[in-house]
Amino acid sequence: MTKDPNQPDYIIRKRRSATWYWVWTFVILVMLLAAMALGYWLNKRQHGMTATAQQQFLVLQEQLGDAQAGQTHWQQQYQVEHEITQQLKAELDKLHRQNRNLEKEREALQRIFDPDAVESGLQIASFVWEQGLGGEYRYRLMLIQAKRQSGALKGTITISIVGEEAGERKSYTFEQLQGADSNNQTFDFTYVSTHQGTFQLPQGFEPSFVRVVAATSGRDAKSVLQDFTWTNTNSSDEVEETNAKK
């Protein structure tokens, strides 16, 4: 290859000044510092947001715990108030029944000296009962001699409970039901006689009604039969009565 005789043997290039290098060094340094500052700011912001989120989570968790504690408190409070309300209701029902029973006995006592009474002589004025503790029942029976009192009435009382057991009709006397106070089997009075005691029902026995028979003794003996429909918590105004005299 033939060399051009006019071409120089070397090329002369212009040398950059020191200022140019210092400018670019400064620019690169500024960019690095800016990048570091931006990274620091982003990291701090992310850390701050994480800390804030954790703090908010802790606050919400605390509020949730307080809400659950408050709910438990109000549930317990409601349960206590509900039990107290039920107890008060039961006591009021009991007092209501007792008041109705006393009212019926008061009306029966008025019939003793009522000249306009339809019937005279021996009458079963009332028979009430209520369930006690341990499956035991307490009862109260009142007998009167209404309108004309010809003298003392003497006789016997038979109380029995009729119902179903094992699908068959069954009747139990108070003696079979462990009835208390055997003296309640007899009476001797002129105006009024009250009898009270307790009894228990056999397991598997479903009572339908209580039958009370009061029978006088002597020459003019007669008997009075009365049935009282069974209710677990007997109340005078809920009892259906059937009278029969002989």
C-alpha positions as CSV (number, residue, x, y, z in Angstrom):
1,M,0.0,0.0,0.0
2,T,1.5,3.3,-1.0
3,K,1.6,5.9,1.8
4,D,0.3,9.4,1.0
5,P,3.3,11.6,1.1
6,N,1.1,14.5,2.3
7,Q,-0.2,12.6,5.3
8,P,1.5,13.4,8.6
9,D,3.1,10.6,10.6
10,Y,1.1,11.6,13.9
11,I,-2.2,13.2,14.8
12,I,-2.3,16.1,17.2
13,R,-5.3,16.2,19.5
14,K,-6.4,19.1,21.7
15,R,-5.9,18.5,25.4
16,R,-8.9,19.2,27.7
17,S,-8.3,21.6,30.5
18,A,-8.3,20.6,34.2
19,T,-11.4,22.7,34.7
20,W,-13.4,20.3,32.5
21,Y,-12.4,17.3,34.6
22,W,-13.2,19.1,37.8
23,V,-16.7,20.1,36.5
24,W,-17.5,16.5,35.6
25,T,-16.1,15.3,38.8
26,F,-18.3,17.7,40.7
27,V,-21.4,16.7,38.6
28,I,-20.8,13.1,39.3
29,L,-20.3,13.8,43.0
30,V,-23.5,15.8,43.2
31,M,-25.4,13.0,41.5
32,L,-24.0,10.4,43.9
33,L,-24.9,12.6,46.8
34,A,-28.4,13.2,45.4
35,A,-28.8,9.4,44.9
36,M,-27.6,8.7,48.5
37,A,-29.9,11.4,49.8
38,L,-32.8,10.0,47.9
39,G,-32.1,6.5,49.0
40,Y,-31.9,7.7,52.7
41,W,-35.1,9.6,52.4
42,L,-37.0,6.7,50.8
43,N,-35.6,4.3,53.4
44,K,-36.6,6.6,56.3
45,R,-40.0,7.2,54.8
46,Q,-40.6,3.5,54.4
47,H,-39.4,2.9,58.0
48,G,-41.6,5.7,59.2
49,M,-44.6,4.3,57.4
50,T,-43.9,0.8,58.8
51,A,-43.6,2.2,62.3
52,T,-46.8,4.1,61.9
53,A,-48.6,1.1,60.6
54,Q,-47.4,-1.0,63.5
55,Q,-48.4,1.7,66.0
56,Q,-51.9,1.9,64.4
57,F,-52.1,-1.9,64.5
58,L,-51.2,-1.9,68.2
59,V,-53.9,0.8,68.8
60,L,-56.5,-1.2,67.0
61,Q,-55.6,-4.4,68.8
62,E,-55.9,-2.6,72.1
63,Q,-59.3,-1.1,71.1
64,L,-60.4,-4.6,70.1
65,G,-59.3,-6.0,73.4
66,D,-61.2,-3.3,75.3
67,A,-64.3,-3.9,73.1
68,Q,-64.2,-7.7,73.8
69,A,-63.8,-7.0,77.5
70,G,-66.7,-4.6,77.4
71,Q,-68.8,-7.2,75.6
72,T,-68.0,-9.8,78.1
73,H,-68.9,-7.4,81.0
74,W,-72.2,-6.5,79.4
75,Q,-73.0,-10.2,78.7
76,Q,-72.3,-11.1,82.3
77,Q,-74.4,-8.1,83.5
78,Y,-77.3,-9.1,81.2
79,Q,-77.1,-12.7,82.5
80,V,-77.2,-11.5,86.1
81,E,-80.1,-9.1,85.4
82,H,-81.9,-11.9,83.5
83,E,-81.6,-14.3,86.4
84,I,-82.7,-11.7,88.8
85,T,-85.7,-10.9,86.6
86,Q,-86.7,-14.5,86.4
87,Q,-86.4,-14.9,90.1
88,L,-88.5,-11.8,90.7
89,K,-91.1,-13.1,88.2
90,A,-91.2,-16.5,89.9
91,E,-91.7,-14.8,93.3
92,L,-94.4,-12.5,91.9
93,D,-96.2,-15.5,90.4
94,K,-95.9,-17.3,93.7
95,L,-97.3,-14.3,95.6
96,H,-100.1,-14.0,93.0
97,R,-101.1,-17.6,93.5
98,Q,-101.0,-17.3,97.2
99,N,-103.1,-14.2,97.1
100,R,-105.7,-15.9,94.8
101,N,-105.7,-18.9,97.1
102,L,-106.2,-16.7,100.2
103,E,-109.0,-14.9,98.3
104,K,-110.7,-18.1,97.6
105,E,-110.5,-19.2,101.2
106,R,-111.9,-15.8,102.3
107,E,-114.8,-16.3,100.0
108,A,-115.3,-19.8,101.5
109,L,-115.3,-18.4,105.0
110,Q,-118.0,-15.9,104.0
111,R,-120.2,-18.8,102.8
112,I,-120.2,-20.2,106.3
113,F,-122.6,-17.6,107.6
114,D,-124.2,-16.6,104.2
115,P,-128.0,-17.2,104.5
116,D,-128.3,-17.0,100.8
117,A,-125.9,-19.8,100.1
118,V,-127.3,-22.3,97.7
119,E,-125.8,-25.3,99.5
120,S,-125.5,-26.0,103.2
121,G,-123.5,-28.5,105.2
122,L,-120.1,-30.0,104.4
123,Q,-118.2,-28.4,101.5
124,I,-114.7,-28.7,100.2
125,A,-113.9,-25.0,100.1
126,S,-110.5,-25.2,98.4
127,F,-107.5,-27.4,97.7
128,V,-104.2,-25.9,96.5
129,W,-100.7,-27.2,96.1
130,E,-97.3,-26.0,94.9
131,Q,-94.0,-27.7,94.1
132,G,-91.2,-27.4,96.7
133,L,-87.6,-28.6,96.7
134,G,-86.5,-32.1,95.9
135,G,-89.7,-33.0,93.9
136,E,-91.9,-32.6,97.0
137,Y,-95.3,-30.9,96.8
138,R,-97.0,-29.0,99.6
139,Y,-100.8,-28.9,99.8
140,R,-103.5,-27.1,101.7
141,L,-107.1,-28.3,102.1
142,M,-110.0,-26.3,103.6
143,L,-113.4,-27.8,104.6
144,I,-116.3,-25.7,105.8
145,Q,-119.9,-26.2,107.1
146,A,-121.9,-23.7,105.2
147,K,-125.2,-21.9,105.9
148,R,-126.6,-23.9,108.8
149,Q,-124.3,-25.3,111.4
150,S,-126.3,-28.2,113.1
151,G,-123.3,-29.3,115.2
152,A,-119.8,-30.6,114.8
153,L,-119.0,-32.6,111.7
154,K,-116.8,-35.7,112.0
155,G,-115.5,-37.9,109.3
156,T,-112.7,-39.0,107.1
157,I,-110.7,-37.5,104.2
158,T,-109.4,-39.4,101.2
159,I,-107.0,-37.7,98.8
160,S,-105.8,-39.4,95.7
161,I,-104.1,-38.5,92.5
162,V,-105.3,-40.0,89.2
163,G,-103.2,-40.1,86.1
164,E,-101.3,-42.4,83.7
165,E,-98.3,-44.7,84.2
166,A,-96.8,-46.9,81.6
167,G,-99.7,-46.1,79.3
168,E,-102.3,-47.2,81.8
169,R,-104.7,-45.3,84.1
170,K,-103.3,-45.3,87.6
171,S,-104.5,-43.9,91.0
172,Y,-102.4,-43.2,94.1
173,T,-103.6,-42.4,97.5
174,F,-101.6,-40.0,99.7
175,E,-100.5,-42.8,101.8
176,Q,-98.8,-44.4,98.8
177,L,-97.3,-41.0,97.8
178,Q,-95.7,-40.7,101.2
179,G,-98.1,-38.0,102.3
180,A,-97.2,-36.3,105.5
181,D,-99.3,-35.9,108.7
182,S,-101.7,-38.9,109.0
183,N,-104.0,-36.7,111.1
184,N,-105.3,-35.1,107.9
185,Q,-107.2,-38.3,107.2
186,T,-109.9,-37.2,109.7
187,F,-111.8,-34.1,110.6
188,D,-113.9,-32.8,113.5
189,F,-115.1,-29.2,113.2
190,T,-118.1,-27.0,113.3
191,Y,-117.3,-24.1,111.0
192,V,-114.0,-24.6,109.2
193,S,-111.2,-27.1,109.2
194,T,-107.8,-26.8,107.4
195,H,-105.4,-29.6,106.6
196,Q,-101.9,-29.3,105.1
197,G,-99.0,-31.6,104.3
198,T,-96.7,-32.9,101.6
199,F,-96.6,-35.6,99.0
200,Q,-94.3,-36.9,96.3
201,L,-95.1,-38.3,92.8
202,P,-93.6,-41.6,91.6
203,Q,-91.2,-41.5,88.7
204,G,-92.9,-42.1,85.3
205,F,-96.4,-41.1,86.7
206,E,-98.2,-38.3,84.8
207,P,-101.0,-36.9,87.0
208,S,-104.3,-35.7,85.5
209,F,-106.3,-34.5,88.5
210,V,-106.5,-34.7,92.3
211,R,-109.5,-36.2,93.8
212,V,-110.7,-35.2,97.3
213,V,-113.4,-37.1,99.1
214,A,-114.7,-35.9,102.5
215,A,-117.2,-38.2,104.2
216,T,-119.1,-37.6,107.4
217,S,-119.9,-40.4,109.9
218,G,-123.0,-41.0,111.9
219,R,-126.7,-41.5,111.1
220,D,-126.9,-38.8,108.5
221,A,-123.6,-39.6,106.8
222,K,-122.8,-38.1,103.5
223,S,-119.8,-37.6,101.3
224,V,-118.5,-34.8,99.1
225,L,-116.3,-35.5,96.1
226,Q,-114.3,-32.9,94.2
227,D,-111.7,-33.2,91.4
228,F,-109.0,-30.6,90.8
229,T,-107.3,-30.6,87.4
230,W,-103.5,-31.0,87.8
231,T,-101.2,-28.2,87.1
232,N,-97.5,-28.2,88.1
233,T,-97.9,-24.8,89.9
234,N,-101.5,-24.9,91.1
235,S,-103.4,-21.6,91.2
236,S,-107.0,-21.2,92.4
237,D,-108.2,-19.4,89.3
238,E,-106.7,-22.2,87.0
239,V,-108.4,-25.1,88.7
240,E,-111.4,-26.9,87.3
241,E,-113.6,-28.4,89.9
242,T,-116.2,-31.2,89.8
243,N,-118.5,-31.6,92.7
244,A,-120.5,-34.6,93.7
245,K,-122.5,-35.2,96.9
246,K,-124.0,-38.4,98.2
